[in-house]
Amino acid sequence: MRIRVRRTGGFAGIERSAEVDTSDQADAVEWHTLAVAVLRDGEDDGPGVPDGFSYEITIDGETVRCADPRLTRVQRALIRKVLKEGA
């Protein structure tokens, strides 16, 4: 499974992105569980807040868009994990 997170916005407007191929990960089951939950939650339907971050989470070609401060718990967990461990 390939997971990509793209973060835009924020006060400085600096874009950041990272991608992880979970097939190489020892904790692939945890990645898969988070990814399935994010896809199940679907997209956020409202605009973000001024100077807040917006995210595109792409999981095997399927993209979900969401924004602060309305991230779900699983969206936030997956975003942090990908941005921390991804390249």
C-alpha distances in whole Angstrom, upper triangle without the diagonal:
4,7,10,13,17,20,23,27,28,32,31,29,27,23,20,17,14,10,8,6,5,6,9,10,13,12,9,11,12,9,8,11,12,9,11,14,14,13,16,18,18,20,23,26,28,29,28,31,33,31,28,25,23,19,16,13,10,7,6,10,11,13,15,18,20,23,25,27,25,22,21,21,17,16,19,17,13,15,17,14,12,16,17,15,13,15
4,7,10,13,17,20,24,25,29,28,26,23,20,17,13,11,7,6,5,6,8,10,11,15,14,11,13,14,10,10,13,13,10,12,15,14,13,17,18,18,19,21,24,26,27,26,29,30,29,26,22,20,16,14,10,8,6,5,8,10,12,14,16,19,21,23,25,24,21,20,20,17,16,17,16,12,13,15,13,10,13,15,13,10,12
4,7,10,13,17,20,22,25,25,23,20,17,14,11,8,6,5,7,8,11,12,12,15,14,12,13,13,9,10,12,11,8,11,13,11,11,15,16,15,16,18,21,23,23,22,25,27,25,22,18,16,13,10,7,6,5,7,9,10,10,11,13,15,17,19,22,20,17,17,17,14,12,14,13,9,10,12,10,7,10,13,11,9,11
4,7,10,13,17,19,22,22,19,17,13,11,7,6,4,6,9,11,14,15,15,18,17,15,17,16,12,13,15,13,11,14,15,12,13,17,17,16,15,17,20,22,21,20,23,24,22,19,16,14,10,8,6,5,7,9,9,10,9,11,12,14,16,18,20,19,16,17,18,15,12,14,14,10,9,12,11,7,9,12,11,8,10
4,6,10,13,15,19,18,16,14,11,8,5,6,6,9,12,13,17,18,17,20,18,17,19,17,13,15,16,13,11,15,15,12,13,17,16,15,14,15,18,19,18,17,19,20,18,16,12,10,7,6,5,6,9,12,12,12,9,10,10,11,12,14,17,16,14,15,16,13,10,11,12,9,6,9,10,7,7,11,11,9,10
4,7,10,13,16,15,12,11,7,6,4,7,9,12,15,17,20,21,20,24,22,21,22,20,17,19,20,17,15,18,18,15,16,19,18,16,14,15,18,18,16,15,17,18,16,14,10,8,6,5,7,8,12,14,13,13,10,11,10,11,11,13,16,16,14,16,18,16,13,13,14,12,9,11,13,10,9,13,14,11,12
4,7,9,12,12,10,8,6,5,6,9,12,15,18,20,23,24,23,25,24,23,24,22,19,21,21,18,17,20,19,16,17,20,18,17,15,15,17,16,15,12,14,15,12,10,6,6,5,7,9,12,15,18,17,16,13,12,10,10,9,11,13,14,13,16,17,16,12,12,14,13,9,11,13,11,9,13,15,13,14
4,7,10,10,6,6,5,7,9,12,15,18,22,23,27,27,26,29,27,27,28,26,23,24,25,21,20,23,22,18,20,23,20,19,16,15,17,16,13,11,12,12,10,9,6,5,6,9,12,14,18,20,19,18,15,14,11,11,9,11,14,15,14,18,19,19,15,15,17,16,13,14,17,15,13,16,18,16,17
4,7,7,4,7,7,10,12,16,19,22,25,27,30,31,30,32,30,30,31,28,25,27,27,24,23,26,24,21,22,25,22,20,17,16,17,15,12,9,10,9,6,6,5,6,9,12,15,18,21,24,23,21,18,16,13,12,10,10,13,15,15,18,20,21,17,16,19,18,15,16,19,18,15,18,21,20,20
4,6,5,7,9,11,14,17,20,23,27,28,32,32,30,33,30,30,31,28,26,28,28,24,24,27,25,22,24,26,23,22,19,17,19,17,13,10,9,8,4,5,5,8,11,14,17,20,23,26,25,24,21,19,16,14,11,10,12,15,15,19,20,21,18,16,19,19,15,16,19,18,15,18,21,20,21
4,6,8,11,13,17,20,23,26,30,31,35,35,33,36,34,34,35,32,30,32,32,28,28,31,29,26,28,30,27,26,23,21,22,19,16,13,11,8,5,7,9,12,15,18,21,24,27,30,29,28,24,23,19,17,14,13,14,18,18,22,23,24,21,19,22,22,19,19,22,21,18,20,24,23,23
4,6,9,12,15,19,22,25,29,31,34,34,33,35,34,34,35,32,30,32,33,29,28,31,30,27,29,31,29,27,24,23,24,22,18,15,14,12,8,10,10,13,15,18,21,24,27,30,28,28,24,23,20,19,16,15,17,20,20,24,25,26,22,21,23,23,19,19,22,21,18,20,23,22,22
4,6,10,13,17,20,23,27,29,32,32,31,34,32,32,34,31,28,30,31,27,26,29,28,25,26,29,26,25,22,20,21,19,16,14,13,11,8,9,9,10,13,15,18,21,24,27,25,25,21,20,17,16,14,14,17,19,19,22,24,24,21,19,22,21,18,18,21,20,17,19,22,20,20
4,7,10,14,17,21,24,26,29,29,28,31,30,30,31,29,26,28,29,26,25,28,27,24,26,28,26,25,22,21,23,21,18,16,16,14,11,11,10,11,12,14,17,19,22,25,24,24,21,20,17,17,15,15,18,20,19,23,24,24,20,19,21,20,16,17,19,17,14,17,19,17,17
4,7,11,14,17,21,23,26,26,26,29,27,27,29,26,23,25,26,23,22,25,25,21,23,26,24,22,20,19,21,20,18,16,16,16,13,12,9,10,10,11,14,16,19,21,20,20,17,17,15,15,14,15,18,19,18,21,22,21,18,17,19,17,14,15,17,15,12,15,17,15,14
4,7,11,14,17,20,23,23,22,25,24,23,25,23,20,22,24,20,19,23,23,19,21,24,23,22,20,20,22,22,19,17,18,18,15,14,10,11,10,11,12,14,17,19,19,19,16,16,15,15,14,15,18,19,17,20,20,19,16,15,16,15,11,12,14,11,8,11,13,11,11
4,7,11,14,16,19,19,19,22,21,20,22,21,17,19,21,18,17,20,20,17,19,22,21,20,18,19,22,22,20,18,20,20,18,16,12,12,9,9,10,11,14,16,15,16,14,14,14,15,15,16,19,20,17,19,20,18,15,15,15,13,10,11,12,9,7,10,11,8,8
4,7,10,13,16,16,15,18,18,17,19,18,14,17,19,16,15,18,19,17,18,21,21,20,19,21,24,24,23,21,23,23,21,19,15,14,12,11,10,11,12,14,15,16,14,15,15,16,17,18,21,21,18,20,19,17,15,14,14,12,9,10,10,6,6,8,8,5,5
4,7,10,12,13,13,16,16,14,17,16,12,14,17,15,13,16,18,16,16,20,20,19,19,21,24,25,25,23,25,26,24,21,18,16,13,12,10,9,10,11,12,14,13,15,16,17,19,20,23,22,19,20,20,17,15,15,15,11,10,12,10,6,8,10,8,5,6
4,6,9,9,9,12,12,11,14,13,10,12,15,13,12,15,17,15,16,20,20,20,21,23,26,27,27,25,28,29,27,24,20,19,16,14,11,11,10,11,13,15,15,16,18,19,21,22,24,24,20,20,20,17,15,16,14,11,11,12,9,6,9,10,7,5,7
4,6,6,8,11,11,9,12,13,10,11,14,14,12,15,17,16,17,20,21,21,22,25,28,30,30,28,31,32,30,27,24,22,19,17,14,12,10,10,13,15,16,18,20,21,24,25,27,26,23,23,22,18,17,19,17,13,14,15,12,10,13,13,10,8,10
4,5,5,8,8,5,9,10,7,8,11,11,10,13,15,15,16,19,20,21,22,25,28,30,30,29,31,33,31,28,25,23,20,18,14,13,11,11,14,16,17,18,21,22,24,25,27,26,22,21,20,17,17,18,15,12,14,15,11,10,14,14,11,10,12
4,6,8,9,6,10,12,10,10,13,14,13,15,18,18,18,21,23,23,25,28,31,33,34,33,35,37,35,32,28,27,23,21,18,16,13,12,16,17,19,21,24,25,28,29,31,30,26,25,23,20,20,21,19,16,18,19,15,14,17,17,14,13,15
4,7,9,8,11,13,11,12,16,16,16,18,20,20,21,24,25,26,28,30,33,35,35,34,36,37,35,32,29,28,24,23,19,18,16,15,18,20,22,23,26,27,29,30,32,31,27,26,25,21,21,22,19,17,18,18,15,14,17,16,12,12,13
4,5,5,9,10,9,11,13,14,14,16,18,19,20,22,24,25,26,28,32,34,34,32,34,36,34,31,27,26,23,22,19,18,15,16,19,21,22,22,25,25,27,28,29,29,25,24,22,19,19,20,16,14,16,16,12,12,15,14,10,11,13
4,6,8,9,10,12,14,15,16,18,19,20,22,24,25,26,28,30,34,36,36,34,36,38,36,33,30,29,26,25,21,21,18,19,22,23,24,25,27,28,29,30,31,30,26,25,22,19,21,21,17,16,18,17,14,14,17,16,13,14,17
4,5,5,7,9,10,11,13,15,16,17,19,20,22,23,25,27,31,33,33,31,33,36,34,30,27,27,23,23,19,19,17,18,21,21,22,22,25,25,26,27,28,27,23,21,19,16,17,18,14,13,16,15,11,13,16,14,12,14,17
4,5,5,6,9,10,10,12,14,15,16,18,20,21,23,26,29,31,32,31,33,35,33,30,27,26,22,21,17,16,14,14,18,18,20,20,23,23,26,26,28,26,23,21,19,16,17,18,15,12,15,16,12,12,16,15,13,14,17
4,5,5,6,9,10,11,12,14,15,16,18,20,23,25,29,31,32,31,33,36,34,31,28,26,23,22,18,18,15,15,19,19,20,20,23,23,26,26,27,26,22,20,18,14,16,18,14,13,16,17,14,14,18,18,16,17,20
4,5,5,6,9,10,11,12,14,15,17,19,21,23,27,28,29,28,30,33,31,28,25,24,21,20,16,17,14,16,19,19,19,19,21,21,23,23,24,23,19,17,14,11,13,14,11,10,13,13,11,12,16,15,14,15,19
4,6,5,6,9,10,11,12,14,15,17,19,21,25,26,27,26,28,30,29,25,22,21,18,17,13,13,11,13,16,15,16,16,18,19,21,22,23,21,18,16,14,11,12,13,10,8,11,12,9,9,13,13,11,12,16
4,5,5,6,9,10,11,12,14,16,18,21,24,26,28,27,29,32,31,27,24,22,19,17,14,13,10,11,14,14,15,15,18,19,22,23,24,22,18,17,15,12,13,15,12,10,13,15,12,12,16,17,15,15,18
4,6,5,6,9,10,11,12,15,17,20,23,25,27,26,28,31,30,27,24,22,19,18,15,15,12,14,17,16,16,16,18,19,21,22,23,20,17,14,13,9,11,14,11,10,13,15,13,14,17,18,17,17,21
4,6,5,6,9,10,11,13,15,17,20,22,23,22,25,28,27,23,20,19,16,15,12,13,11,13,16,14,14,13,15,15,17,18,19,17,13,11,10,6,8,10,8,6,10,11,10,11,14,15,15,15,19
4,5,5,6,9,10,11,13,16,19,21,23,22,25,27,26,23,20,18,14,13,9,9,7,10,12,11,11,11,13,14,17,18,20,18,14,12,12,8,8,11,10,7,10,13,11,11,14,16,15,14,18
4,5,5,6,9,10,13,16,19,22,24,23,26,29,29,25,22,20,17,15,12,12,9,11,13,11,12,11,15,15,19,20,21,18,15,13,13,10,10,14,13,10,13,16,15,15,18,19,19,18,21
4,5,5,6,9,12,14,17,20,22,21,24,27,27,23,21,19,16,15,12,13,11,14,16,13,13,11,14,14,17,18,18,15,12,10,10,7,8,11,11,10,12,15,14,15,18,19,19,19,22
4,5,5,6,9,11,14,17,18,18,21,24,23,20,17,15,12,11,8,10,9,12,13,11,10,8,10,10,13,15,16,13,10,8,9,6,6,9,10,8,10,13,13,13,15,17,18,17,20
4,5,5,8,11,14,17,19,19,23,26,25,22,19,16,14,12,9,9,8,11,11,8,8,7,10,11,15,17,18,15,13,11,13,10,9,13,13,11,13,16,16,15,18,20,20,19,22
4,5,9,12,14,17,20,20,24,27,27,23,21,19,16,15,13,13,12,14,15,11,12,10,13,13,16,18,19,16,13,11,13,10,10,14,15,13,15,18,18,18,21,23,23,22,25
4,7,9,11,14,17,17,20,23,24,20,18,16,14,14,12,13,13,16,16,13,12,9,11,10,13,15,15,12,10,8,10,9,8,12,13,12,14,17,18,18,20,22,23,22,25
4,7,9,12,15,16,19,22,23,19,17,14,13,11,10,11,12,15,14,10,9,6,8,9,12,15,16,12,11,10,13,11,10,13,15,14,14,18,19,18,20,23,23,22,25
4,6,9,11,12,16,19,20,17,15,12,10,9,10,11,13,16,15,11,9,5,5,6,9,12,14,11,10,10,14,13,10,13,16,14,14,18,19,18,19,22,23,22,24
4,6,8,9,13,16,17,14,13,10,10,11,12,14,16,19,18,15,12,8,6,5,7,10,10,8,8,9,13,13,11,13,16,15,15,18,20,19,20,23,24,23,25
4,7,10,13,16,18,15,15,12,13,13,15,17,19,22,20,17,14,11,9,8,9,12,12,10,11,13,16,17,14,16,20,19,18,21,23,23,23,26,28,27,29
4,7,10,13,15,13,13,11,13,14,16,19,21,24,22,19,16,13,10,8,8,10,11,9,11,13,17,18,15,17,20,20,19,21,24,23,23,26,28,27,29
4,7,9,12,10,11,9,11,13,16,19,22,25,23,20,17,14,10,9,7,9,10,10,12,15,18,19,16,17,21,20,18,21,24,23,22,25,28,26,28
4,7,8,6,7,7,10,13,15,19,22,25,23,21,17,14,11,8,5,6,7,8,10,14,17,18,15,15,18,19,16,18,21,21,20,23,25,24,26
4,6,5,8,9,13,16,19,22,25,28,27,25,21,18,14,11,8,7,7,9,12,16,18,20,17,16,20,21,18,19,23,23,21,24,27,26,28
4,5,9,10,14,17,20,24,27,30,29,27,23,20,17,14,11,10,10,13,15,19,21,23,20,19,22,23,20,21,25,24,22,25,28,27,28
4,7,9,13,16,19,23,26,29,28,26,22,20,17,14,11,10,11,14,15,19,21,22,19,17,21,21,18,19,22,22,19,22,25,24,25
4,7,10,14,16,20,23,26,25,23,20,17,14,11,7,6,8,10,11,15,17,18,15,14,17,18,15,16,19,19,17,19,22,22,23
4,7,10,13,16,19,23,22,20,16,14,11,9,6,6,8,10,10,14,16,16,13,12,15,15,11,13,16,15,13,16,19,18,20
4,7,10,13,16,20,18,17,13,11,7,6,4,6,9,10,10,13,15,15,12,12,15,14,11,13,16,15,14,17,19,18,19
4,6,10,13,16,15,13,10,8,6,5,6,8,11,11,9,12,14,13,9,10,13,11,8,11,14,12,11,15,17,15,17
4,6,10,13,11,10,6,6,5,7,9,12,15,14,12,14,16,14,10,12,14,12,9,13,14,12,12,16,17,15,16
4,7,10,10,8,5,5,6,8,11,13,16,14,12,13,14,12,9,11,12,9,8,11,12,10,11,14,15,13,15
4,6,6,5,4,6,9,11,14,17,19,18,15,16,17,14,12,14,15,11,11,14,14,11,13,16,16,13,15
4,5,5,6,8,12,14,17,20,22,20,17,16,17,14,12,15,14,11,12,15,14,11,14,17,16,13,15
4,6,8,11,15,17,20,23,25,23,20,20,21,17,16,19,18,14,15,18,17,14,17,19,17,15,16
4,6,10,13,16,19,23,25,23,20,21,22,19,17,19,20,16,16,20,19,16,18,21,20,17,18
4,7,10,13,17,20,22,20,18,18,19,16,14,18,18,15,15,19,18,16,18,21,20,18,19
4,7,10,13,17,19,17,15,16,18,15,12,15,17,13,13,17,17,15,16,20,20,17,19
4,7,10,14,16,13,11,12,15,13,10,13,14,12,12,15,16,14,16,19,20,18,20
4,7,11,13,11,10,12,15,13,10,12,15,13,12,15,17,15,16,19,20,19,20
4,7,9,7,6,9,12,12,8,10,13,12,11,14,16,15,15,19,20,19,21
4,6,6,6,10,12,13,10,10,14,14,11,14,17,16,15,18,21,20,22
3,5,6,9,12,13,10,9,13,14,12,13,16,17,16,18,21,21,23
4,6,9,11,13,11,10,14,15,13,14,18,19,18,20,23,23,25
4,6,9,12,10,10,13,14,13,15,18,19,18,21,23,23,26
4,7,8,6,6,10,11,10,12,14,15,15,17,20,20,22
4,5,5,6,9,10,11,12,14,15,16,18,20,20,24
4,6,5,6,9,10,11,12,14,16,17,18,19,23
4,5,5,6,8,10,10,12,14,15,16,17,21
4,5,5,6,9,10,11,12,14,15,16,19
4,6,5,6,9,10,11,12,14,15,18
4,6,5,6,9,10,11,12,14,17
4,5,5,6,8,10,10,11,15
4,5,5,6,8,10,10,13
4,6,5,6,8,10,13
4,6,5,6,8,11
4,5,5,5,8
4,6,6,8
4,6,9
4,7
4
